[in-house]
Amino acid sequence: MPSNNRLGDIEITDPKAMRALAHPVRLAILDHLHRHGPTTATQLAPDVGATPSVTSWHLRHLASFGLVRDSEPGSDRRQRRWEAVARGFRFKAPQDPADEEGRSAARMLSQQMFLRYSDLPIQWAAEVEPELDPAWRRLAGLANTRVVVSADELATVEDDIERILAPYVTRDAAERPPDALGVRLMRYVLPEGTEEQTGQIL
């Protein structure tokens, strides 16, 4: 599963890998590794809501699909350390309408990701936003923009967004300004469907 995109994400095309990742603990494991870097199953366990042995099993399962790998050992060489193979991951439903396995797997992973992150804005508003410096608070928040575009135009919009983001996503930690903070940019791209499908006038 090579990376062929500007952000350095691993691209998941195997339906079995999509189904393997469509699990709350495995998504939590990858999220933690992406944010905090290499760690052990024991250190991961409290954050992902599983015992160390169950977390270790999930890590090995993710490794079998090339999503995580062994990292350099830490100070305690008896403990196995794990890392994500890429900065992030991405997947798409297959274009072939006959590929029901791929479409079903992509749908399952999408649903799990929506469930995992659905409460994140509310949690941020309750716990993080009140403590932010006013300058950061002014820049934060929600944008809900509706556009009417063709599929090709939407692909162009997505490509332009990634082109802008790529230098910030891929730069080394040493290149970040001293006052930099982690910022999560959540993009929901939700085509509304036809009037017949939605029962709404678009």
PyRosetta script that sets phi, psi and omega in degrees:
from pyrosetta import init, pose_from_sequence

init()
pose = pose_from_sequence("MPSNNRLGDIEITDPKAMRALAHPVRLAILDHLHRHGPTTATQLAPDVGATPSVTSWHLRHLASFGLVRDSEPGSDRRQRRWEAVARGFRFKAPQDPADEEGRSAARMLSQQMFLRYSDLPIQWAAEVEPELDPAWRRLAGLANTRVVVSADELATVEDDIERILAPYVTRDAAERPPDALGVRLMRYVLPEGTEEQTGQIL")
pose.set_psi(1, 79.8)
pose.set_omega(1, -176.6)
pose.set_phi(2, -72.9)
pose.set_psi(2, 168.9)
pose.set_omega(2, 175.7)
pose.set_phi(3, -102.5)
pose.set_psi(3, 120.3)
pose.set_omega(3, 179.3)
pose.set_phi(4, -124.1)
pose.set_psi(4, 31.7)
pose.set_omega(4, -176.3)
pose.set_phi(5, -132.6)
pose.set_psi(5, 164.4)
pose.set_omega(5, -174.0)
pose.set_phi(6, -64.8)
pose.set_psi(6, -29.0)
pose.set_omega(6, -173.2)
pose.set_phi(7, -88.4)
pose.set_psi(7, -3.3)
pose.set_omega(7, 179.2)
pose.set_phi(8, 74.7)
pose.set_psi(8, 23.6)
pose.set_omega(8, 178.0)
pose.set_phi(9, -77.7)
pose.set_psi(9, 146.3)
pose.set_omega(9, 170.4)
pose.set_phi(10, -76.4)
pose.set_psi(10, 138.8)
pose.set_omega(10, -176.5)
pose.set_phi(11, -104.3)
pose.set_psi(11, 115.4)
pose.set_omega(11, -176.3)
pose.set_phi(12, -93.4)
pose.set_psi(12, 119.1)
pose.set_omega(12, 179.0)
pose.set_phi(13, -119.1)
pose.set_psi(13, -18.3)
pose.set_omega(13, -178.2)
pose.set_phi(14, -78.1)
pose.set_psi(14, 119.9)
pose.set_omega(14, 178.7)
pose.set_phi(15, -55.9)
pose.set_psi(15, -34.4)
pose.set_omega(15, 179.2)
pose.set_phi(16, -64.9)
pose.set_psi(16, -37.9)
pose.set_omega(16, 177.7)
pose.set_phi(17, -68.2)
pose.set_psi(17, -38.2)
pose.set_omega(17, 177.1)
pose.set_phi(18, -61.7)
pose.set_psi(18, -44.3)
pose.set_omega(18, 180.0)
pose.set_phi(19, -66.3)
pose.set_psi(19, -36.9)
pose.set_omega(19, 178.3)
pose.set_phi(20, -62.8)
pose.set_psi(20, -37.2)
pose.set_omega(20, -177.9)
pose.set_phi(21, -80.8)
pose.set_psi(21, -19.3)
pose.set_omega(21, -177.6)
pose.set_phi(22, -77.2)
pose.set_psi(22, 60.9)
pose.set_omega(22, -178.2)
pose.set_phi(23, -145.0)
pose.set_psi(23, 133.1)
pose.set_omega(23, -174.8)
pose.set_phi(24, -55.2)
pose.set_psi(24, -42.1)
pose.set_omega(24, -178.2)
pose.set_phi(25, -69.0)
pose.set_psi(25, -40.1)
pose.set_omega(25, -178.5)
pose.set_phi(26, -69.2)
pose.set_psi(26, -38.6)
pose.set_omega(26, 174.9)
pose.set_phi(27, -63.7)
pose.set_psi(27, -39.6)
pose.set_omega(27, 178.4)
pose.set_phi(28, -65.2)
pose.set_psi(28, -38.6)
pose.set_omega(28, 178.2)
pose.set_phi(29, -61.7)
pose.set_psi(29, -49.7)
pose.set_omega(29, -179.0)
pose.set_phi(30, -63.5)
pose.set_psi(30, -40.1)
pose.set_omega(30, 179.2)
pose.set_phi(31, -59.4)
pose.set_psi(31, -44.7)
pose.set_omega(31, -179.9)
pose.set_phi(32, -64.3)
pose.set_psi(32, -45.7)
pose.set_omega(32, -178.7)
pose.set_phi(33, -64.6)
pose.set_psi(33, -37.1)
pose.set_omega(33, 178.0)
pose.set_phi(34, -65.2)
pose.set_psi(34, -38.4)
pose.set_omega(34, -175.2)
pose.set_phi(35, -83.6)
pose.set_psi(35, -36.7)
pose.set_omega(35, -169.7)
pose.set_phi(36, -115.7)
pose.set_psi(36, -8.1)
pose.set_omega(36, 178.0)
pose.set_phi(37, 84.9)
pose.set_psi(37, -168.3)
pose.set_omega(37, -173.4)
pose.set_phi(38, -58.8)
pose.set_psi(38, 143.4)
pose.set_omega(38, 179.0)
pose.set_phi(39, -161.6)
pose.set_psi(39, 175.8)
pose.set_omega(39, -179.4)
pose.set_phi(40, -100.8)
pose.set_psi(40, 165.5)
pose.set_omega(40, 177.2)
pose.set_phi(41, -61.6)
pose.set_psi(41, -37.9)
pose.set_omega(41, -179.9)
pose.set_phi(42, -64.5)
pose.set_psi(42, -41.2)
pose.set_omega(42, 178.6)
pose.set_phi(43, -70.9)
pose.set_psi(43, -32.9)
pose.set_omega(43, 179.7)
pose.set_phi(44, -71.5)
pose.set_psi(44, -34.9)
pose.set_omega(44, -167.3)
pose.set_phi(45, -49.8)
pose.set_psi(45, -49.8)
pose.set_omega(45, -178.1)
pose.set_phi(46, -62.5)
pose.set_psi(46, -33.2)
pose.set_omega(46, -176.7)
pose.set_phi(47, -75.3)
pose.set_psi(47, -28.6)
pose.set_omega(47, -175.2)
pose.set_phi(48, -102.5)
pose.set_psi(48, -1.1)
pose.set_omega(48, 175.1)
pose.set_phi(49, 74.9)
pose.set_psi(49, 36.6)
pose.set_omega(49, 178.6)
pose.set_phi(50, -143.5)
pose.set_psi(50, 163.3)
pose.set_omega(50, 176.5)
pose.set_phi(51, -72.9)
pose.set_psi(51, 160.5)
pose.set_omega(51, 177.3)
pose.set_phi(52, -55.7)
pose.set_psi(52, -39.4)
pose.set_omega(52, -178.4)
pose.set_phi(53, -69.1)
pose.set_psi(53, -39.9)
pose.set_omega(53, 177.3)
pose.set_phi(54, -67.6)
pose.set_psi(54, -40.9)
pose.set_omega(54, 177.5)
pose.set_phi(55, -61.3)
pose.set_psi(55, -41.5)
pose.set_omega(55, 178.3)
pose.set_phi(56, -62.2)
pose.set_psi(56, -40.2)
pose.set_omega(56, 177.7)
pose.set_phi(57, -62.3)
pose.set_psi(57, -45.0)
pose.set_omega(57, 179.3)
pose.set_phi(58, -63.5)
pose.set_psi(58, -39.0)
pose.set_omega(58, 177.9)
pose.set_phi(59, -61.7)
pose.set_psi(59, -44.1)
pose.set_omega(59, 178.6)
pose.set_phi(60, -64.1)
pose.set_psi(60, -36.1)
pose.set_omega(60, 178.2)
pose.set_phi(61, -65.6)
pose.set_psi(61, -44.1)
pose.set_omega(61, 177.0)
pose.set_phi(62, -62.9)
pose.set_psi(62, -38.4)
pose.set_omega(62, 179.9)
pose.set_phi(63, -64.1)
pose.set_psi(63, -33.9)
pose.set_omega(63, -179.1)
pose.set_phi(64, -65.1)
pose.set_psi(64, -19.5)
pose.set_omega(64, 176.5)
pose.set_phi(65, -104.3)
pose.set_psi(65, 9.2)
pose.set_omega(65, 175.7)
pose.set_phi(66, 75.2)
pose.set_psi(66, 23.6)
pose.set_omega(66, -178.3)
pose.set_phi(67, -95.2)
pose.set_psi(67, -26.5)
pose.set_omega(67, 173.4)
pose.set_phi(68, -134.5)
pose.set_psi(68, 165.5)
pose.set_omega(68, -179.1)
pose.set_phi(69, -153.1)
pose.set_psi(69, 169.2)
pose.set_omega(69, 175.4)
pose.set_phi(70, -64.9)
pose.set_psi(70, 141.1)
pose.set_omega(70, 176.4)
pose.set_phi(71, -106.4)
pose.set_psi(71, 174.2)
pose.set_omega(71, 174.6)
pose.set_phi(72, -60.5)
pose.set_psi(72, 138.6)
pose.set_omega(72, -179.6)
pose.set_phi(73, -64.7)
pose.set_psi(73, 149.0)
pose.set_omega(73, 177.2)
pose.set_phi(74, -87.4)
pose.set_psi(74, -158.5)
pose.set_omega(74, -178.5)
pose.set_phi(75, -66.0)
pose.set_psi(75, -31.9)
pose.set_omega(75, 176.1)
pose.set_phi(76, -97.7)
pose.set_psi(76, 97.0)
pose.set_omega(76, -174.4)
pose.set_phi(77, -70.6)
pose.set_psi(77, -8.1)
pose.set_omega(77, 177.4)
pose.set_phi(78, -77.2)
pose.set_psi(78, -19.0)
pose.set_omega(78, -177.4)
pose.set_phi(79, -96.9)
pose.set_psi(79, 128.4)
pose.set_omega(79, 179.0)
pose.set_phi(80, -77.2)
pose.set_psi(80, 126.5)
pose.set_omega(80, 179.2)
pose.set_phi(81, -105.3)
pose.set_psi(81, 143.3)
pose.set_omega(81, -176.5)
pose.set_phi(82, -120.8)
pose.set_psi(82, 153.8)
pose.set_omega(82, 174.5)
pose.set_phi(83, -143.9)
pose.set_psi(83, 155.3)
pose.set_omega(83, 173.2)
pose.set_phi(84, -72.6)
pose.set_psi(84, 148.2)
pose.set_omega(84, -177.8)
pose.set_phi(85, -80.0)
pose.set_psi(85, -14.9)
pose.set_omega(85, -177.3)
pose.set_phi(86, -149.1)
pose.set_psi(86, 171.5)
pose.set_omega(86, -178.7)
pose.set_phi(87, -65.5)
pose.set_psi(87, -32.4)
pose.set_omega(87, -178.8)
pose.set_phi(88, -161.5)
pose.set_psi(88, -170.4)
pose.set_omega(88, 176.7)
pose.set_phi(89, -140.6)
pose.set_psi(89, 160.3)
pose.set_omega(89, 176.3)
pose.set_phi(90, -147.7)
pose.set_psi(90, 158.5)
pose.set_omega(90, 179.3)
pose.set_phi(91, -155.0)
pose.set_psi(91, 160.4)
pose.set_omega(91, 177.1)
pose.set_phi(92, -140.4)
pose.set_psi(92, 149.9)
pose.set_omega(92, 170.9)
pose.set_phi(93, -66.8)
pose.set_psi(93, 139.6)
pose.set_omega(93, -179.1)
pose.set_phi(94, -63.2)
pose.set_psi(94, 149.3)
pose.set_omega(94, 179.5)
pose.set_phi(95, -71.8)
pose.set_psi(95, -29.5)
pose.set_omega(95, -177.3)
pose.set_phi(96, -70.2)
pose.set_psi(96, 113.3)
pose.set_omega(96, -179.0)
pose.set_phi(97, -64.3)
pose.set_psi(97, -17.2)
pose.set_omega(97, 178.9)
pose.set_phi(98, -81.4)
pose.set_psi(98, -12.0)
pose.set_omega(98, -178.8)
pose.set_phi(99, -84.4)
pose.set_psi(99, 73.0)
pose.set_omega(99, -176.2)
pose.set_phi(100, -67.2)
pose.set_psi(100, -34.0)
pose.set_omega(100, 179.1)
pose.set_phi(101, -61.8)
pose.set_psi(101, -46.6)
pose.set_omega(101, 179.9)
pose.set_phi(102, -65.9)
pose.set_psi(102, -41.2)
pose.set_omega(102, -179.4)
pose.set_phi(103, -66.5)
pose.set_psi(103, -40.2)
pose.set_omega(103, 179.0)
pose.set_phi(104, -65.9)
pose.set_psi(104, -41.8)
pose.set_omega(104, -180.0)
pose.set_phi(105, -65.1)
pose.set_psi(105, -42.3)
pose.set_omega(105, 178.9)
pose.set_phi(106, -64.4)
pose.set_psi(106, -39.0)
pose.set_omega(106, 178.4)
pose.set_phi(107, -64.4)
pose.set_psi(107, -41.7)
pose.set_omega(107, -179.8)
pose.set_phi(108, -63.3)
pose.set_psi(108, -44.3)
pose.set_omega(108, 179.6)
pose.set_phi(109, -66.8)
pose.set_psi(109, -40.6)
pose.set_omega(109, 177.4)
pose.set_phi(110, -58.2)
pose.set_psi(110, -45.4)
pose.set_omega(110, -178.6)
pose.set_phi(111, -63.2)
pose.set_psi(111, -41.3)
pose.set_omega(111, 178.4)
pose.set_phi(112, -64.4)
pose.set_psi(112, -37.4)
pose.set_omega(112, 179.4)
pose.set_phi(113, -69.8)
pose.set_psi(113, -39.8)
pose.set_omega(113, 175.8)
pose.set_phi(114, -60.8)
pose.set_psi(114, -42.8)
pose.set_omega(114, 178.9)
pose.set_phi(115, -63.6)
pose.set_psi(115, -42.1)
pose.set_omega(115, -176.6)
pose.set_phi(116, -63.7)
pose.set_psi(116, -40.6)
pose.set_omega(116, -171.6)
pose.set_phi(117, -102.9)
pose.set_psi(117, 2.5)
pose.set_omega(117, -175.2)
pose.set_phi(118, -64.1)
pose.set_psi(118, -32.5)
pose.set_omega(118, -178.2)
pose.set_phi(119, -90.5)
pose.set_psi(119, -4.5)
pose.set_omega(119, -174.3)
pose.set_phi(120, -60.3)
pose.set_psi(120, -45.1)
pose.set_omega(120, 178.7)
pose.set_phi(121, -61.6)
pose.set_psi(121, -38.9)
pose.set_omega(121, 179.7)
pose.set_phi(122, -66.7)
pose.set_psi(122, -42.5)
pose.set_omega(122, 178.1)
pose.set_phi(123, -63.0)
pose.set_psi(123, -41.7)
pose.set_omega(123, 178.4)
pose.set_phi(124, -61.9)
pose.set_psi(124, -45.5)
pose.set_omega(124, -178.0)
pose.set_phi(125, -63.2)
pose.set_psi(125, -33.8)
pose.set_omega(125, -177.6)
pose.set_phi(126, -82.9)
pose.set_psi(126, -36.2)
pose.set_omega(126, -169.1)
pose.set_phi(127, -109.4)
pose.set_psi(127, -33.6)
pose.set_omega(127, -172.5)
pose.set_phi(128, -101.8)
pose.set_psi(128, -49.5)
pose.set_omega(128, -173.5)
pose.set_phi(129, -55.2)
pose.set_psi(129, -42.2)
pose.set_omega(129, -179.0)
pose.set_phi(130, -61.6)
pose.set_psi(130, -24.0)
pose.set_omega(130, -177.0)
pose.set_phi(131, -94.7)
pose.set_psi(131, -3.1)
pose.set_omega(131, -176.2)
pose.set_phi(132, -74.4)
pose.set_psi(132, 150.2)
pose.set_omega(132, 169.5)
pose.set_phi(133, -61.4)
pose.set_psi(133, 144.2)
pose.set_omega(133, -178.2)
pose.set_phi(134, -53.9)
pose.set_psi(134, -34.9)
pose.set_omega(134, -179.9)
pose.set_phi(135, -63.0)
pose.set_psi(135, -40.7)
pose.set_omega(135, 177.6)
pose.set_phi(136, -71.9)
pose.set_psi(136, -37.1)
pose.set_omega(136, -178.2)
pose.set_phi(137, -63.2)
pose.set_psi(137, -36.0)
pose.set_omega(137, 179.6)
pose.set_phi(138, -66.7)
pose.set_psi(138, -30.4)
pose.set_omega(138, -177.5)
pose.set_phi(139, -86.6)
pose.set_psi(139, -15.4)
pose.set_omega(139, -175.0)
pose.set_phi(140, -87.4)
pose.set_psi(140, 167.6)
pose.set_omega(140, 173.2)
pose.set_phi(141, 131.9)
pose.set_psi(141, -160.3)
pose.set_omega(141, -171.0)
pose.set_phi(142, -119.1)
pose.set_psi(142, 135.7)
pose.set_omega(142, 170.3)
pose.set_phi(143, -118.2)
pose.set_psi(143, 133.8)
pose.set_omega(143, -179.3)
pose.set_phi(144, -128.5)
pose.set_psi(144, 90.6)
pose.set_omega(144, -173.9)
pose.set_phi(145, -110.9)
pose.set_psi(145, 129.3)
pose.set_omega(145, 177.6)
pose.set_phi(146, -107.5)
pose.set_psi(146, 131.7)
pose.set_omega(146, 176.4)
pose.set_phi(147, -127.6)
pose.set_psi(147, 156.5)
pose.set_omega(147, 175.5)
pose.set_phi(148, -114.1)
pose.set_psi(148, 109.2)
pose.set_omega(148, -171.7)
pose.set_phi(149, -141.6)
pose.set_psi(149, 163.8)
pose.set_omega(149, 171.5)
pose.set_phi(150, -82.1)
pose.set_psi(150, 168.7)
pose.set_omega(150, 177.9)
pose.set_phi(151, -61.3)
pose.set_psi(151, -40.1)
pose.set_omega(151, 178.6)
pose.set_phi(152, -65.0)
pose.set_psi(152, -39.8)
pose.set_omega(152, 178.9)
pose.set_phi(153, -66.4)
pose.set_psi(153, -38.9)
pose.set_omega(153, 177.7)
pose.set_phi(154, -63.7)
pose.set_psi(154, -39.4)
pose.set_omega(154, 176.5)
pose.set_phi(155, -61.2)
pose.set_psi(155, -37.8)
pose.set_omega(155, 178.3)
pose.set_phi(156, -66.5)
pose.set_psi(156, -42.3)
pose.set_omega(156, 177.5)
pose.set_phi(157, -58.7)
pose.set_psi(157, -47.6)
pose.set_omega(157, 179.8)
pose.set_phi(158, -61.5)
pose.set_psi(158, -41.4)
pose.set_omega(158, 179.7)
pose.set_phi(159, -65.4)
pose.set_psi(159, -40.0)
pose.set_omega(159, 178.9)
pose.set_phi(160, -65.0)
pose.set_psi(160, -40.0)
pose.set_omega(160, 178.3)
pose.set_phi(161, -61.4)
pose.set_psi(161, -45.5)
pose.set_omega(161, -179.3)
pose.set_phi(162, -66.3)
pose.set_psi(162, -34.5)
pose.set_omega(162, 178.5)
pose.set_phi(163, -62.5)
pose.set_psi(163, -39.0)
pose.set_omega(163, 178.6)
pose.set_phi(164, -70.4)
pose.set_psi(164, -40.1)
pose.set_omega(164, -175.5)
pose.set_phi(165, -75.3)
pose.set_psi(165, -31.7)
pose.set_omega(165, -169.3)
pose.set_phi(166, -50.9)
pose.set_psi(166, -46.6)
pose.set_omega(166, -178.2)
pose.set_phi(167, -61.6)
pose.set_psi(167, -31.2)
pose.set_omega(167, -179.9)
pose.set_phi(168, -79.6)
pose.set_psi(168, -34.7)
pose.set_omega(168, -179.1)
pose.set_phi(169, -71.6)
pose.set_psi(169, -40.2)
pose.set_omega(169, -169.5)
pose.set_phi(170, -96.0)
pose.set_psi(170, -6.7)
pose.set_omega(170, -177.5)
pose.set_phi(171, -70.3)
pose.set_psi(171, 153.9)
pose.set_omega(171, 179.2)
pose.set_phi(172, -69.7)
pose.set_psi(172, 154.3)
pose.set_omega(172, -180.0)
pose.set_phi(173, -57.6)
pose.set_psi(173, -33.6)
pose.set_omega(173, -178.7)
pose.set_phi(174, -67.1)
pose.set_psi(174, -19.2)
pose.set_omega(174, -178.4)
pose.set_phi(175, -89.6)
pose.set_psi(175, -6.7)
pose.set_omega(175, -178.2)
pose.set_phi(176, -76.2)
pose.set_psi(176, 144.4)
pose.set_omega(176, 176.0)
pose.set_phi(177, -61.7)
pose.set_psi(177, 152.5)
pose.set_omega(177, -177.3)
pose.set_phi(178, -63.1)
pose.set_psi(178, -23.8)
pose.set_omega(178, -178.6)
pose.set_phi(179, -98.7)
pose.set_psi(179, 16.7)
pose.set_omega(179, -177.1)
pose.set_phi(180, -71.7)
pose.set_psi(180, 144.7)
pose.set_omega(180, 173.1)
pose.set_phi(181, -123.6)
pose.set_psi(181, 154.3)
pose.set_omega(181, 171.0)
pose.set_phi(182, -68.3)
pose.set_psi(182, 135.3)
pose.set_omega(182, 179.2)
pose.set_phi(183, -130.5)
pose.set_psi(183, 126.6)
pose.set_omega(183, 178.1)
pose.set_phi(184, -95.0)
pose.set_psi(184, 118.4)
pose.set_omega(184, 176.4)
pose.set_phi(185, -101.4)
pose.set_psi(185, 108.2)
pose.set_omega(185, -177.3)
pose.set_phi(186, -98.5)
pose.set_psi(186, 118.6)
pose.set_omega(186, -179.9)
pose.set_phi(187, -111.6)
pose.set_psi(187, 113.9)
pose.set_omega(187, 171.2)
pose.set_phi(188, -100.5)
pose.set_psi(188, 117.6)
pose.set_omega(188, 177.0)
pose.set_phi(189, -107.4)
pose.set_psi(189, 103.5)
pose.set_omega(189, -167.9)
pose.set_phi(190, -123.9)
pose.set_psi(190, 83.8)
pose.set_omega(190, 174.8)
pose.set_phi(191, -56.4)
pose.set_psi(191, 137.0)
pose.set_omega(191, -171.7)
pose.set_phi(192, -82.8)
pose.set_psi(192, -14.6)
pose.set_omega(192, -177.0)
pose.set_phi(193, 82.2)
pose.set_psi(193, 179.2)
pose.set_omega(193, -179.2)
pose.set_phi(194, -80.5)
pose.set_psi(194, 167.3)
pose.set_omega(194, 178.0)
pose.set_phi(195, -59.5)
pose.set_psi(195, -36.8)
pose.set_omega(195, 180.0)
pose.set_phi(196, -67.4)
pose.set_psi(196, -35.5)
pose.set_omega(196, -178.5)
pose.set_phi(197, -74.2)
pose.set_psi(197, -37.2)
pose.set_omega(197, -173.9)
pose.set_phi(198, -97.8)
pose.set_psi(198, -19.7)
pose.set_omega(198, -174.9)
pose.set_phi(199, 72.5)
pose.set_psi(199, 17.8)
pose.set_omega(199, -178.3)
pose.set_phi(200, -124.5)
pose.set_psi(200, 156.4)
pose.set_omega(200, 172.7)
pose.set_phi(201, -87.8)
pose.set_psi(201, 119.0)
pose.set_omega(201, -175.0)
pose.set_phi(202, -85.9)
pose.dump_pdb("model.pdb")
